[in-house]
Amino acid sequence: MGKIILRLDRVMADRKISLKELSEKVGVSNVNLSKMKTGKISAIRFSTLEAICEALDCQPGDILEYDINAENDE
């Protein structure tokens, strides 16, 4: 079974936006965004994903990737 991989760090780097700046724009704590950046979450609310996409001017597929060959830790 594959695994969903978060690419938030890559999109943030491409947009040259800091964790603090994104946190302020999205209204999500630095700690929670940091967990998203490092892939240490198991769920994300659509409202949070929408806010991140709006702030970064991107699509959900820019942030989320499905790796069919990856092993899921759960």
Secondary structure, DSSP 8 states (H G I E B T S, - for coil): --EEEE-HHHHHHHHT--HHHHHHHHT--HHHHHHHHTT--S---HHHHHHHHHHHT--HHHHEEEETTS----
